[in-house]
Amino acid sequence: MMMIEVLSIHFTTKCNFNCPFCYVHKSTIEKDVDWFCDLIKAASEYNIPQIAIGGGEPLLFPKIVTKLAKTAKHCDMNVSLTTNGSIINSEVIESLEYVDLISVSVDHHKVKSNGSIRHIADTIDSLSNLSKFEVGVNYLILDRIALGIMPLVFNYLKKEGLKFYVLQPKFYELNYRASELKRTIEISSVLFDLYVDESTALVIGKIEKCGHGSKIISVFPDGSVSPCSFSPSIAKIKKPHEILNIIDSYYPMKGYSKCPYIIRSLET
């Protein structure tokens, strides 16, 4: 049987920010935490090695994060979590006990919402100093300015052990060329511990096809299932164990050689 690498769990669409590029469709129906815990247990039957907890903003609900992450660890799964970094307090830090990697999203909208880049840097420092988990920065390249200042931002946030992940927004028109992106990444890779998401890896020629419908499976608050976090739903499950039927029926699917969800006004 093929190996799915990541079960992406969006247990809520609620968020304390309102970023204009957000791809998450707000949902009024949300499965409870026990439903998602049973989903994790079912997925572990197929030896999926990792869950990725996203949202919405998952740290609005630290008790749910704790329960999901603890369930995953009991199933021998690694746990990653993505946050906007605005809610870091003692209760939240306690909720991260079973998390292996926490990634803080950084872009100019989140800098503005957080008050300053200094606030984000302080959050990253606080998380890194805990030494409980790996800490990463998800840097979203929204425009040519964000691309140009990327090395400066990385240098400002840089600290030992910090990983930088470069991402491109989906369903959002980009005004920089793929060649500009590739050149900036090549330069930054020499200076920083840098990684790219699959859509960016396609652009810079690092991979030939993405993991759509093969490496990842995403589940949303209402039970909708997608072959990646950005693609349309292929099914909606009522009971958690039905995720196995979806995998058996639809996987593996064909990956993309070019992400259909990236909109670029300048192609070359």
Accessible surface in RSA format (square Angstrom, percent):
REM  Atomic radii and reference values for relative SASA: ProtOr
REM  Chains: A
REM  Algorithm: Lee & Richards
REM  Probe-radius: 1.40
REM  Slices: 20
REM RES _ NUM      All-atoms   Total-Side   Main-Chain    Non-polar    All polar
REM                ABS   REL    ABS   REL    ABS   REL    ABS   REL    ABS   REL
RES MET A   1   171.24  88.7  80.50  53.3  90.74 216.0  88.86  75.5  82.38 109.1
RES MET A   2    60.62  31.4  35.19  23.3  25.43  60.6  47.11  40.1  13.51  17.9
RES MET A   3   104.90  54.3  88.47  58.6  16.42  39.1  89.73  76.3  15.16  20.1
RES ILE A   4     4.93   2.8   3.53   2.6   1.41   3.4   3.53   2.5   1.41   3.8
RES GLU A   5    78.01  44.8  77.15  58.4   0.86   2.0  17.90  34.6  60.11  49.1
RES VAL A   6    29.19  19.2  29.19  26.4   0.00   0.0  29.19  25.4   0.00   0.0
RES LEU A   7     0.04   0.0   0.04   0.0   0.00   0.0   0.04   0.0   0.00   0.0
RES SER A   8     7.80   6.6   7.80  10.4   0.00   0.0   0.68   1.4   7.13  10.0
RES ILE A   9     0.00   0.0   0.00   0.0   0.00   0.0   0.00   0.0   0.00   0.0
RES HIS A  10     6.57   3.6   6.57   4.6   0.00   0.0   6.57   6.8   0.00   0.0
RES PHE A  11     7.87   3.9   5.49   3.4   2.38   6.2   5.49   3.3   2.38   6.8
RES THR A  12     1.09   0.8   1.09   1.1   0.00   0.0   1.09   1.5   0.00   0.0
RES THR A  13     3.85   2.7   3.85   3.9   0.00   0.0   1.11   1.5   2.73   4.1
RES LYS A  14   107.54  52.5 102.05  62.6   5.49  13.1  83.49  75.1  24.05  25.6
RES CYS A  15    49.13  37.2  20.34  22.7  28.79  67.7   4.72  12.0  44.41  47.9
RES ASN A  16    71.62  49.4  34.80  33.6  36.81  88.6  32.53  78.3  39.08  37.8
RES PHE A  17    29.04  14.5  14.00   8.7  15.05  39.2  19.44  11.8   9.60  27.5
RES ASN A  18   143.31  98.8 118.90 114.9  24.41  58.8  35.90  86.4 107.41 103.8
RES CYS A  19    19.80  15.0   9.18  10.2  10.62  24.9   4.93  12.5  14.87  16.0
RES PRO A  20    87.44  63.7  47.25  43.1  40.19 146.1  59.61  49.2  27.83 173.0
RES PHE A  21    19.23   9.6  11.73   7.3   7.49  19.5  14.76   8.9   4.47  12.8
RES CYS A  22    67.04  50.7  39.80  44.4  27.23  64.0  19.44  49.3  47.59  51.3
RES TYR A  23    66.92  31.2  53.83  30.6  13.09  34.1  42.25  31.7  24.67  30.4
RES VAL A  24    18.82  12.4   5.72   5.2  13.11  31.6   7.26   6.3  11.56  31.4
RES HIS A  25   162.97  89.1 149.59 104.0  13.37  34.2 104.67 107.9  58.30  67.8
RES LYS A  26   137.12  66.9 107.03  65.7  30.10  71.7  97.28  87.6  39.84  42.4
RES SER A  27    27.32  23.1  11.15  14.9  16.18  37.3  14.13  30.1  13.19  18.5
RES THR A  28   144.77 103.0 105.26 106.7  39.52  94.2  88.73 119.2  56.04  84.7
RES ILE A  29   106.66  60.7 103.43  77.1   3.24   7.8 106.66  76.8   0.00   0.0
RES GLU A  30    60.51  34.7  31.05  23.5  29.46  70.1  14.59  28.2  45.91  37.5
RES LYS A  31    54.60  26.6  42.03  25.8  12.57  29.9  15.39  13.9  39.20  41.8
RES ASP A  32    94.48  66.2  81.56  81.2  12.92  30.5  43.47 102.3  51.01  50.9
RES VAL A  33    32.96  21.7  28.05  25.4   4.90  11.8  29.79  25.9   3.17   8.6
RES ASP A  34    74.07  51.9  73.53  73.2   0.54   1.3  25.31  59.6  48.76  48.6
RES TRP A  35    26.35  10.6  22.06  10.7   4.29  10.1  25.64  13.7   0.71   1.1
RES PHE A  36     0.52   0.3   0.52   0.3   0.00   0.0   0.52   0.3   0.00   0.0
RES CYS A  37     6.46   4.9   6.46   7.2   0.00   0.0   6.16  15.6   0.30   0.3
RES ASP A  38    66.17  46.3  62.77  62.5   3.40   8.0  12.69  29.9  53.48  53.3
RES LEU A  39     0.00   0.0   0.00   0.0   0.00   0.0   0.00   0.0   0.00   0.0
RES ILE A  40     0.00   0.0   0.00   0.0   0.00   0.0   0.00   0.0   0.00   0.0
RES LYS A  41   108.14  52.8 104.31  64.0   3.83   9.1  57.86  52.1  50.28  53.6
RES ALA A  42     6.56   6.0   4.28   6.6   2.28   5.2   6.23   8.8   0.32   0.8
RES ALA A  43     0.02   0.0   0.02   0.0   0.00   0.0   0.02   0.0   0.00   0.0
RES SER A  44    27.54  23.3  17.40  23.2  10.15  23.4   5.93  12.6  21.61  30.3
RES GLU A  45   119.37  68.5  89.24  67.5  30.13  71.7  38.85  75.1  80.52  65.7
RES TYR A  46    46.51  21.7  35.89  20.4  10.63  27.6  25.57  19.2  20.95  25.8
RES ASN A  47   106.75  73.6  95.93  92.7  10.82  26.1  22.01  53.0  84.74  81.9
RES ILE A  48     2.53   1.4   0.44   0.3   2.09   5.0   0.44   0.3   2.09   5.7
RES PRO A  49    55.84  40.7  50.09  45.7   5.75  20.9  54.67  45.1   1.17   7.3
RES GLN A  50    52.94  29.6  52.94  38.7   0.00   0.0   4.67   9.9  48.26  36.6
RES ILE A  51     0.00   0.0   0.00   0.0   0.00   0.0   0.00   0.0   0.00   0.0
RES ALA A  52    26.17  24.1  25.79  39.8   0.38   0.9  25.84  36.4   0.33   0.9
RES ILE A  53     2.25   1.3   0.00   0.0   2.25   5.4   0.35   0.3   1.90   5.2
RES GLY A  54    10.94  13.5   0.00   N/A  10.94  13.5  10.55  28.9   0.39   0.9
RES GLY A  55     8.44  10.4   0.00   N/A   8.44  10.4   0.57   1.6   7.87  17.6
RES GLY A  56    22.50  27.7   0.00   N/A  22.50  27.7   4.03  11.1  18.47  41.4
RES GLU A  57     3.49   2.0   3.30   2.5   0.19   0.4   0.49   0.9   3.00   2.4
RES PRO A  58     0.24   0.2   0.24   0.2   0.00   0.0   0.24   0.2   0.00   0.0
RES LEU A  59     1.00   0.6   0.00   0.0   1.00   2.5   0.00   0.0   1.00   2.7
RES LEU A  60    63.82  35.5  40.80  29.2  23.02  57.9  42.97  30.2  20.85  56.1
RES PHE A  61    60.42  30.2  55.97  34.7   4.45  11.6  60.42  36.6   0.00   0.0
RES PRO A  62    16.65  12.1  16.63  15.2   0.02   0.1  16.65  13.7   0.00   0.0
RES LYS A  63   164.12  80.1 154.70  94.9   9.42  22.4 100.42  90.4  63.71  67.9
RES ILE A  64    48.79  27.8  47.53  35.4   1.26   3.0  48.69  35.1   0.10   0.3
RES VAL A  65     0.00   0.0   0.00   0.0   0.00   0.0   0.00   0.0   0.00   0.0
RES THR A  66    40.79  29.0  40.79  41.4   0.00   0.0  35.73  48.0   5.06   7.6
RES LYS A  67    93.16  45.4  90.58  55.6   2.57   6.1  59.43  53.5  33.72  35.9
RES LEU A  68     0.01   0.0   0.01   0.0   0.00   0.0   0.01   0.0   0.00   0.0
RES ALA A  69     0.00   0.0   0.00   0.0   0.00   0.0   0.00   0.0   0.00   0.0
RES LYS A  70    87.30  42.6  87.30  53.6   0.00   0.0  32.99  29.7  54.31  57.8
RES THR A  71    15.96  11.4  12.47  12.6   3.49   8.3   4.99   6.7  10.98  16.6
RES ALA A  72     0.00   0.0   0.00   0.0   0.00   0.0   0.00   0.0   0.00   0.0
RES LYS A  73    64.86  31.6  52.98  32.5  11.88  28.3  38.39  34.6  26.48  28.2
RES HIS A  74   134.75  73.6 101.69  70.7  33.06  84.6  68.12  70.2  66.63  77.5
RES CYS A  75    33.07  25.0  13.96  15.6  19.11  44.9   8.45  21.4  24.62  26.5
RES ASP A  76   135.60  95.0 105.13 104.6  30.48  72.1  36.95  87.0  98.66  98.4
RES MET A  77     2.46   1.3   1.52   1.0   0.94   2.2   2.22   1.9   0.24   0.3
RES ASN A  78    83.81  57.8  83.19  80.4   0.62   1.5   9.59  23.1  74.23  71.7
RES VAL A  79     1.00   0.7   0.00   0.0   1.00   2.4   0.70   0.6   0.30   0.8
RES SER A  80    15.50  13.1  15.50  20.7   0.00   0.0  10.03  21.4   5.46   7.6
RES LEU A  81     1.88   1.0   0.00   0.0   1.88   4.7   1.04   0.7   0.84   2.3
RES THR A  82    53.28  37.9  50.67  51.4   2.62   6.2  27.42  36.8  25.86  39.1
RES THR A  83     2.65   1.9   0.20   0.2   2.45   5.8   2.45   3.3   0.20   0.3
RES ASN A  84     7.24   5.0   4.95   4.8   2.29   5.5   4.32  10.4   2.93   2.8
RES GLY A  85     3.25   4.0   0.00   N/A   3.25   4.0   1.15   3.1   2.11   4.7
RES SER A  86    34.31  29.0   9.45  12.6  24.85  57.3   9.76  20.8  24.54  34.4
RES ILE A  87    35.79  20.4  32.64  24.3   3.15   7.6  35.70  25.7   0.08   0.2
RES ILE A  88    44.20  25.1  12.88   9.6  31.31  75.5  12.88   9.3  31.31  85.0
RES ASN A  89    72.49  50.0  63.95  61.8   8.53  20.6  39.36  94.7  33.13  32.0
RES SER A  90    95.90  81.0  80.92 108.0  14.97  34.5  52.85 112.5  43.04  60.3
RES GLU A  91    87.12  50.0  82.46  62.4   4.66  11.1  38.16  73.8  48.96  40.0
RES VAL A  92     1.95   1.3   1.95   1.8   0.00   0.0   1.95   1.7   0.00   0.0
RES ILE A  93    39.56  22.5  39.54  29.5   0.02   0.1  39.54  28.5   0.02   0.1
RES GLU A  94   125.35  72.0 119.19  90.2   6.16  14.7  42.46  82.1  82.89  67.7
RES SER A  95     3.66   3.1   1.73   2.3   1.93   4.4   3.58   7.6   0.09   0.1
RES LEU A  96     0.13   0.1   0.00   0.0   0.13   0.3   0.00   0.0   0.13   0.4
RES GLU A  97   106.92  61.4  85.48  64.7  21.45  51.1  26.38  51.0  80.55  65.8
RES TYR A  98    54.88  25.6  49.99  28.4   4.90  12.7  34.67  26.1  20.21  24.9
RES VAL A  99     4.29   2.8   0.00   0.0   4.29  10.3   0.04   0.0   4.26  11.5
RES ASP A 100    49.22  34.5  42.95  42.7   6.27  14.8  21.18  49.8  28.05  28.0
RES LEU A 101    32.85  18.3  32.85  23.5   0.00   0.0  32.85  23.1   0.00   0.0
RES ILE A 102     0.00   0.0   0.00   0.0   0.00   0.0   0.00   0.0   0.00   0.0
RES SER A 103     8.04   6.8   8.04  10.7   0.00   0.0   1.75   3.7   6.30   8.8
RES VAL A 104     0.39   0.3   0.39   0.4   0.00   0.0   0.39   0.3   0.00   0.0
RES SER A 105    17.49  14.8  17.49  23.3   0.00   0.0   6.69  14.3  10.80  15.1
RES VAL A 106     2.27   1.5   2.27   2.1   0.00   0.0   2.27   2.0   0.00   0.0
RES ASP A 107     5.05   3.5   0.58   0.6   4.48  10.6   4.80  11.3   0.26   0.3
RES HIS A 108    89.00  48.6  78.87  54.8  10.14  25.9  60.40  62.2  28.61  33.3
RES HIS A 109    49.15  26.9  47.01  32.7   2.13   5.5  31.65  32.6  17.50  20.4
RES LYS A 110    21.12  10.3  21.12  13.0   0.00   0.0  12.49  11.2   8.63   9.2
RES VAL A 111    37.13  24.4  37.04  33.5   0.09   0.2  37.04  32.2   0.09   0.2
RES LYS A 112   173.41  84.6 152.45  93.5  20.96  49.9 102.30  92.1  71.11  75.7
RES SER A 113    64.16  54.2  27.12  36.2  37.04  85.3  15.06  32.1  49.11  68.8
RES ASN A 114    18.29  12.6   0.98   0.9  17.32  41.7   4.91  11.8  13.38  12.9
RES GLY A 115    62.43  77.0   0.00   N/A  62.43  77.0  32.73  89.8  29.70  66.5
RES SER A 116    44.99  38.0  40.84  54.5   4.15   9.6  35.36  75.3   9.63  13.5
RES ILE A 117    51.12  29.1  49.98  37.2   1.14   2.7  49.98  36.0   1.14   3.1
RES ARG A 118   109.29  45.9 109.29  55.7   0.00   0.0  62.62  85.6  46.67  28.3
RES HIS A 119    77.60  42.4  73.74  51.3   3.86   9.9  50.75  52.3  26.85  31.2
RES ILE A 120     2.41   1.4   1.68   1.3   0.73   1.8   2.41   1.7   0.00   0.0
RES ALA A 121     5.26   4.8   4.17   6.4   1.09   2.5   4.96   7.0   0.30   0.8
RES ASP A 122    69.15  48.4  67.28  67.0   1.87   4.4  26.34  62.0  42.81  42.7
RES THR A 123    10.32   7.3   6.34   6.4   3.98   9.5   4.05   5.4   6.26   9.5
RES ILE A 124     0.83   0.5   0.83   0.6   0.00   0.0   0.83   0.6   0.00   0.0
RES ASP A 125    45.91  32.2  45.91  45.7   0.00   0.0  13.37  31.5  32.54  32.4
RES SER A 126    53.32  45.1  44.04  58.8   9.28  21.4  20.33  43.3  32.99  46.2
RES LEU A 127     0.30   0.2   0.29   0.2   0.01   0.0   0.29   0.2   0.01   0.0
RES SER A 128    24.70  20.9   9.37  12.5  15.33  35.3  10.19  21.7  14.51  20.3
RES ASN A 129   106.65  73.5  78.19  75.6  28.46  68.5  29.39  70.7  77.26  74.7
RES LEU A 130    56.85  31.7  37.89  27.1  18.95  47.6  41.85  29.4  15.00  40.4
RES SER A 131   100.82  85.2  61.77  82.4  39.05  90.0  44.26  94.2  56.57  79.2
RES LYS A 132   114.31  55.8  80.18  49.2  34.13  81.3  59.27  53.3  55.04  58.6
RES PHE A 133    22.55  11.3   0.13   0.1  22.42  58.3  10.43   6.3  12.12  34.7
RES GLU A 134    85.69  49.2  79.20  59.9   6.49  15.5  37.74  73.0  47.96  39.2
RES VAL A 135     6.27   4.1   3.83   3.5   2.44   5.9   3.83   3.3   2.44   6.6
RES GLY A 136     0.00   0.0   0.00   N/A   0.00   0.0   0.00   0.0   0.00   0.0
RES VAL A 137     0.00   0.0   0.00   0.0   0.00   0.0   0.00   0.0   0.00   0.0
RES ASN A 138    21.75  15.0  21.17  20.5   0.57   1.4   3.70   8.9  18.04  17.4
RES TYR A 139     6.43   3.0   6.43   3.7   0.00   0.0   4.27   3.2   2.17   2.7
RES LEU A 140    26.61  14.8  26.21  18.7   0.40   1.0  26.21  18.4   0.40   1.1
RES ILE A 141     0.00   0.0   0.00   0.0   0.00   0.0   0.00   0.0   0.00   0.0
RES LEU A 142     1.81   1.0   0.48   0.3   1.34   3.4   0.48   0.3   1.34   3.6
RES ASP A 143    34.75  24.3  34.75  34.6   0.00   0.0  13.05  30.7  21.70  21.6
RES ARG A 144    96.76  40.6  95.10  48.5   1.66   4.0  51.56  70.5  45.21  27.4
RES ILE A 145   129.92  73.9 123.73  92.2   6.19  14.9 129.70  93.4   0.22   0.6
RES ALA A 146     8.26   7.6   7.04  10.9   1.22   2.8   8.10  11.4   0.16   0.4
RES LEU A 147     5.55   3.1   5.55   4.0   0.00   0.0   5.55   3.9   0.00   0.0
RES GLY A 148    53.89  66.5   0.00   N/A  53.89  66.5  34.67  95.2  19.22  43.0
RES ILE A 149    75.04  42.7  75.03  55.9   0.01   0.0  75.04  54.0   0.00   0.0
RES MET A 150     0.00   0.0   0.00   0.0   0.00   0.0   0.00   0.0   0.00   0.0
RES PRO A 151    32.96  24.0  31.32  28.6   1.63   5.9  31.57  26.1   1.39   8.6
RES LEU A 152   126.14  70.3 120.29  86.1   5.85  14.7 120.90  84.9   5.25  14.1
RES VAL A 153    20.54  13.5  17.91  16.2   2.63   6.3  20.50  17.8   0.04   0.1
RES PHE A 154     0.00   0.0   0.00   0.0   0.00   0.0   0.00   0.0   0.00   0.0
RES ASN A 155    87.33  60.2  76.97  74.4  10.36  24.9   8.82  21.2  78.50  75.9
RES TYR A 156   104.98  49.0  79.00  44.9  25.98  67.6  75.10  56.4  29.88  36.8
RES LEU A 157     5.39   3.0   0.18   0.1   5.21  13.1   1.34   0.9   4.05  10.9
RES LYS A 158   111.83  54.6  90.65  55.6  21.17  50.4  49.12  44.2  62.71  66.8
RES LYS A 159    61.40  30.0  47.74  29.3  13.66  32.5  32.21  29.0  29.19  31.1
RES GLU A 160   175.49 100.8 143.37 108.5  32.11  76.5  66.60 128.8 108.89  88.9
RES GLY A 161    60.45  74.5   0.00   N/A  60.45  74.5  42.16 115.7  18.29  41.0
RES LEU A 162     7.89   4.4   0.56   0.4   7.33  18.4   1.70   1.2   6.19  16.7
RES LYS A 163    41.91  20.4  41.91  25.7   0.00   0.0  12.59  11.3  29.32  31.2
RES PHE A 164     2.23   1.1   2.23   1.4   0.00   0.0   2.23   1.4   0.00   0.0
RES TYR A 165    47.23  22.1  47.23  26.9   0.00   0.0  38.76  29.1   8.47  10.4
RES VAL A 166     0.00   0.0   0.00   0.0   0.00   0.0   0.00   0.0   0.00   0.0
RES LEU A 167    40.51  22.6  40.51  29.0   0.00   0.0  40.51  28.5   0.00   0.0
RES GLN A 168     0.90   0.5   0.00   0.0   0.90   2.1   0.00   0.0   0.90   0.7
RES PRO A 169     5.42   4.0   0.45   0.4   4.97  18.1   5.42   4.5   0.00   0.0
RES LYS A 170     8.19   4.0   4.83   3.0   3.36   8.0   2.69   2.4   5.51   5.9
RES PHE A 171   101.54  50.8  77.72  48.1  23.82  62.0  77.75  47.1  23.78  68.1
RES TYR A 172    62.02  29.0  58.69  33.4   3.33   8.7  34.28  25.8  27.74  34.2
RES GLU A 173   111.55  64.0  92.86  70.3  18.69  44.5  29.11  56.3  82.44  67.3
RES LEU A 174     0.00   0.0   0.00   0.0   0.00   0.0   0.00   0.0   0.00   0.0
RES ASN A 175    68.90  47.5  68.38  66.1   0.52   1.3  27.45  66.1  41.45  40.1
RES TYR A 176     0.00   0.0   0.00   0.0   0.00   0.0   0.00   0.0   0.00   0.0
RES ARG A 177    89.53  37.6  89.53  45.6   0.00   0.0  13.63  18.6  75.90  46.0
RES ALA A 178    23.28  21.4  22.61  34.9   0.67   1.5  22.86  32.2   0.42   1.1
RES SER A 179    56.19  47.5  46.43  62.0   9.76  22.5  42.72  91.0  13.47  18.9
RES GLU A 180    33.27  19.1  33.15  25.1   0.12   0.3  10.70  20.7  22.56  18.4
RES LEU A 181     0.00   0.0   0.00   0.0   0.00   0.0   0.00   0.0   0.00   0.0
RES LYS A 182    89.05  43.4  89.00  54.6   0.05   0.1  37.75  34.0  51.30  54.6
RES ARG A 183   134.32  56.4 133.19  67.9   1.14   2.7  52.73  72.1  81.59  49.4
RES THR A 184    22.35  15.9  21.10  21.4   1.25   3.0   6.81   9.1  15.54  23.5
RES ILE A 185     6.91   3.9   6.91   5.1   0.00   0.0   6.91   5.0   0.00   0.0
RES GLU A 186    95.93  55.1  86.04  65.1   9.89  23.5  42.79  82.8  53.14  43.4
RES ILE A 187    98.72  56.2  94.35  70.3   4.38  10.5  98.27  70.8   0.46   1.2
RES SER A 188     0.00   0.0   0.00   0.0   0.00   0.0   0.00   0.0   0.00   0.0
RES SER A 189    55.42  46.8  36.71  49.0  18.71  43.1  28.80  61.3  26.63  37.3
RES VAL A 190   126.88  83.5  94.02  85.1  32.86  79.2 100.96  87.7  25.92  70.3
RES LEU A 191   108.35  60.3  83.99  60.1  24.36  61.2  88.13  61.9  20.21  54.4
RES PHE A 192    18.08   9.0   4.33   2.7  13.75  35.8  11.36   6.9   6.72  19.2
RES ASP A 193    69.41  48.6  55.52  55.3  13.90  32.9  29.14  68.6  40.28  40.2
RES LEU A 194    24.83  13.8   2.72   1.9  22.11  55.6   2.72   1.9  22.11  59.5
RES TYR A 195    84.57  39.5  83.80  47.7   0.77   2.0  63.51  47.7  21.06  26.0
RES VAL A 196    27.63  18.2   4.17   3.8  23.46  56.5   5.30   4.6  22.33  60.6
RES ASP A 197    34.15  23.9  24.24  24.1   9.91  23.4  29.59  69.6   4.56   4.5
RES GLU A 198    61.54  35.3  57.37  43.4   4.18   9.9  40.80  78.9  20.74  16.9
RES SER A 199     9.61   8.1   5.56   7.4   4.05   9.3   6.26  13.3   3.35   4.7
RES THR A 200     0.00   0.0   0.00   0.0   0.00   0.0   0.00   0.0   0.00   0.0
RES ALA A 201     4.72   4.3   4.72   7.3   0.00   0.0   4.72   6.6   0.00   0.0
RES LEU A 202    19.81  11.0   3.57   2.6  16.24  40.8   3.92   2.8  15.89  42.8
RES VAL A 203    45.83  30.2  18.60  16.8  27.24  65.6  25.93  22.5  19.90  54.0
RES ILE A 204    24.49  13.9  15.49  11.5   9.01  21.7  16.26  11.7   8.23  22.3
RES GLY A 205    61.26  75.5   0.00   N/A  61.26  75.5  28.91  79.3  32.35  72.5
RES LYS A 206   139.65  68.1 107.79  66.1  31.86  75.9  75.45  67.9  64.21  68.4
RES ILE A 207    53.15  30.2  40.20  29.9  12.96  31.2  47.10  33.9   6.05  16.4
RES GLU A 208   154.04  88.4 140.78 106.5  13.26  31.6  59.53 115.1  94.51  77.2
RES LYS A 209   107.31  52.4  94.66  58.1  12.65  30.1  60.79  54.7  46.52  49.5
RES CYS A 210    21.68  16.4  15.20  17.0   6.48  15.2   6.60  16.7  15.08  16.3
RES GLY A 211     0.62   0.8   0.00   N/A   0.62   0.8   0.62   1.7   0.00   0.0
RES HIS A 212    14.16   7.7  11.88   8.3   2.28   5.8   9.29   9.6   4.87   5.7
RES GLY A 213     0.00   0.0   0.00   N/A   0.00   0.0   0.00   0.0   0.00   0.0
RES SER A 214    28.75  24.3  28.08  37.5   0.67   1.5  21.07  44.9   7.68  10.8
RES LYS A 215    81.70  39.9  81.61  50.1   0.09   0.2  44.88  40.4  36.82  39.2
RES ILE A 216    41.67  23.7  41.67  31.0   0.00   0.0  41.67  30.0   0.00   0.0
RES ILE A 217     0.00   0.0   0.00   0.0   0.00   0.0   0.00   0.0   0.00   0.0
RES SER A 218     0.00   0.0   0.00   0.0   0.00   0.0   0.00   0.0   0.00   0.0
RES VAL A 219     0.00   0.0   0.00   0.0   0.00   0.0   0.00   0.0   0.00   0.0
RES PHE A 220    31.98  16.0  31.98  19.8   0.00   0.0  31.98  19.4   0.00   0.0
RES PRO A 221     1.70   1.2   1.70   1.5   0.00   0.0   1.70   1.4   0.00   0.0
RES ASP A 222    29.15  20.4  26.31  26.2   2.85   6.7   2.51   5.9  26.64  26.6
RES GLY A 223     0.00   0.0   0.00   N/A   0.00   0.0   0.00   0.0   0.00   0.0
RES SER A 224    15.39  13.0  15.39  20.5   0.00   0.0   7.63  16.3   7.76  10.9
RES VAL A 225     0.00   0.0   0.00   0.0   0.00   0.0   0.00   0.0   0.00   0.0
RES SER A 226     2.67   2.3   2.67   3.6   0.00   0.0   0.00   0.0   2.67   3.7
RES PRO A 227     2.34   1.7   2.34   2.1   0.00   0.0   2.34   1.9   0.00   0.0
RES CYS A 228    18.01  13.6  18.01  20.1   0.00   0.0  10.83  27.4   7.18   7.7
RES SER A 229    16.41  13.9  11.74  15.7   4.67  10.7   5.84  12.4  10.56  14.8
RES PHE A 230    56.11  28.1  43.86  27.2  12.24  31.9  45.99  27.9  10.12  29.0
RES SER A 231     9.35   7.9   1.40   1.9   7.94  18.3   1.59   3.4   7.76  10.9
RES PRO A 232   101.63  74.1  87.36  79.6  14.27  51.9  99.32  82.0   2.31  14.4
RES SER A 233    61.49  52.0  31.01  41.4  30.48  70.2  26.03  55.4  35.46  49.7
RES ILE A 234    40.76  23.2  19.56  14.6  21.20  51.1  27.48  19.8  13.28  36.0
RES ALA A 235    25.49  23.4  11.79  18.2  13.70  31.2  24.94  35.1   0.56   1.5
RES LYS A 236   128.18  62.5  98.81  60.6  29.37  69.9  59.16  53.3  69.01  73.5
RES ILE A 237     2.85   1.6   2.49   1.9   0.36   0.9   2.49   1.8   0.36   1.0
RES LYS A 238   165.18  80.6 155.87  95.6   9.31  22.2  98.31  88.5  66.87  71.2
RES LYS A 239   122.91  60.0 122.64  75.3   0.26   0.6  65.67  59.1  57.24  61.0
RES PRO A 240    19.81  14.4  19.81  18.1   0.00   0.0  19.81  16.4   0.00   0.0
RES HIS A 241   104.05  56.9 100.73  70.0   3.32   8.5  77.04  79.4  27.01  31.4
RES GLU A 242    46.30  26.6  46.24  35.0   0.07   0.2  13.45  26.0  32.85  26.8
RES ILE A 243     0.06   0.0   0.06   0.0   0.00   0.0   0.06   0.0   0.00   0.0
RES LEU A 244    24.30  13.5  24.30  17.4   0.00   0.0  24.30  17.1   0.00   0.0
RES ASN A 245    83.38  57.5  81.45  78.7   1.93   4.6  23.44  56.4  59.94  57.9
RES ILE A 246    17.88  10.2  17.88  13.3   0.00   0.0  17.88  12.9   0.00   0.0
RES ILE A 247     6.96   4.0   5.99   4.5   0.96   2.3   5.99   4.3   0.96   2.6
RES ASP A 248    86.89  60.9  55.89  55.6  31.00  73.3  30.75  72.4  56.15  56.0
RES SER A 249    88.33  74.6  47.13  62.9  41.20  94.9  27.71  59.0  60.61  84.9
RES TYR A 250    90.85  42.4  79.80  45.4  11.05  28.8  50.28  37.8  40.57  50.0
RES TYR A 251    19.23   9.0   0.33   0.2  18.91  49.2   0.87   0.7  18.36  22.6
RES PRO A 252    94.04  68.5  72.90  66.5  21.14  76.8  72.93  60.2  21.12 131.2
RES MET A 253    57.38  29.7  41.35  27.4  16.04  38.2  49.03  41.7   8.35  11.1
RES LYS A 254   160.38  78.2 140.50  86.2  19.88  47.3  91.00  81.9  69.38  73.9
RES GLY A 255    11.17  13.8   0.00   N/A  11.17  13.8   1.44   3.9   9.73  21.8
RES TYR A 256    76.35  35.6  73.86  42.0   2.50   6.5  48.84  36.7  27.51  33.9
RES SER A 257    80.39  67.9  61.07  81.5  19.31  44.5  27.16  57.8  53.23  74.6
RES LYS A 258   142.86  69.7 133.73  82.1   9.13  21.7  97.08  87.4  45.78  48.8
RES CYS A 259    17.56  13.3  11.65  13.0   5.91  13.9   3.82   9.7  13.74  14.8
RES PRO A 260    71.25  51.9  34.11  31.1  37.14 135.0  45.94  37.9  25.31 157.3
RES TYR A 261    28.17  13.2  26.69  15.2   1.48   3.9  23.66  17.8   4.50   5.6
RES ILE A 262    25.81  14.7   9.86   7.3  15.95  38.4   9.86   7.1  15.95  43.3
RES ILE A 263    84.46  48.1  81.34  60.6   3.12   7.5  84.46  60.8   0.00   0.0
RES ARG A 264    28.69  12.0  12.36   6.3  16.33  38.9   3.75   5.1  24.94  15.1
RES SER A 265    57.51  48.6  22.79  30.4  34.72  80.0  27.80  59.2  29.71  41.6
RES LEU A 266    55.93  31.1  53.36  38.2   2.57   6.5  55.93  39.3   0.00   0.0
RES GLU A 267    98.77  56.7  81.44  61.6  17.33  41.3  53.21 102.9  45.56  37.2
RES THR A 268   113.90  81.0 100.84 102.2  13.06  31.1  89.70 120.5  24.19  36.6
END  Absolute sums over single chains surface
CHAIN  1 A    12646.2      10161.3       2484.8       7136.8       5509.4
END  Absolute sums over all chains
TOTAL         12646.2      10161.3       2484.8       7136.8       5509.4
